[in-house]
Amino acid sequence: MIFCSLSSHCIILQEFAGTVKDVKVVLAGLSNVYVDYITTFEEYQIQRYEGASTIYGPHSLNAYIDIFTKLAQAMVKVRSKYA
């Protein structure tokens, strides 16, 4: 069972979920949290509505992917320790 809000995060989590027996990953955001738009570097460069509305800059998506990858690895590591 994997719950997440962004497809790129689901792909990352599915990779790690397959490495541990019976793992269930649930990511739940804090209520009333809004992180604005997240775009690719290329979308940011075009500066259409989404790119112009990305408050964290052109590398936001890569930063999110990096952080969520580390989160998924840590979750699998902890799960493995107690499985």
For each residue, the residues with C-beta under 8 A, 3 or more apart:
1: 24 25 26
2: 10 13 14 17 24 25 26
3: 25 26 27 28
4: 9 10 13 25 27
5: 9 27 29
6: 9 10 38 64
7: 10 11
8: 11 12 61 64 65
9: 4 5 6 12 13 27 64 65 68
10: 2 4 6 7 13 14
11: 7 8 14 15
12: 8 9 15 16 65 68 69 72
13: 2 4 9 10 16 17 25 27 68 72
14: 2 10 11 17 18
15: 11 12 18 19 72
16: 12 13 19 20 23 25 72 73 75 76
17: 2 13 14 20 23 25 76
18: 14 15
19: 15 16 23 76
20: 16 17 23 76 79 80 83
21: 83
22: 83
23: 16 17 19 20 76 79
24: 1 2
25: 1 2 3 4 13 16 17 72 75
26: 1 2 3
27: 3 4 5 9 13
28: 3
29: 5 33
30: 33
31:
32:
33: 29 30
34:
35: 38
36: 53 54 55 56
37: 50 51 53 54
38: 6 35 54 56 60 61 64
39: 43 44 50 51 54 58 60 61
40: 43 44 61
41: 44 45 58 59 61 62
42: 45 46
43: 39 40 46 48 50 51
44: 39 40 41 47 51 54 57 58 60
45: 41 42 51 58
46: 42 43 51
47: 44 51 52
48: 43 51 52
49: 52 53
50: 37 39 43 53 54
51: 37 39 43 44 45 46 47 48 54
52: 47 48 49
53: 36 37 49 50
54: 36 37 38 39 44 50 51 57 58 60
55: 36
56: 36 38 59 60 63
57: 44 54 60
58: 39 41 44 45 54
59: 41 56 62 63
60: 38 39 44 54 56 57 63 64
61: 8 38 39 40 41 64 65
62: 41 59 65 66
63: 56 59 60 66 67
64: 6 8 9 38 60 61 67 68
65: 8 9 12 61 62 68 69
66: 62 63 69 70
67: 63 64 70 71
68: 9 12 13 64 65 71 72
69: 12 65 66 72 73
70: 66 67 73 74
71: 67 68 74 75
72: 12 13 15 16 25 68 69 75 76
73: 16 69 70 76 77
74: 70 71 77 78
75: 16 25 71 72 78 79
76: 16 17 19 20 23 72 73 79 80
77: 73 74 80 81
78: 74 75 81 82
79: 20 23 75 76 82 83
80: 20 76 77 83
81: 77 78
82: 78 79
83: 20 21 22 79 80
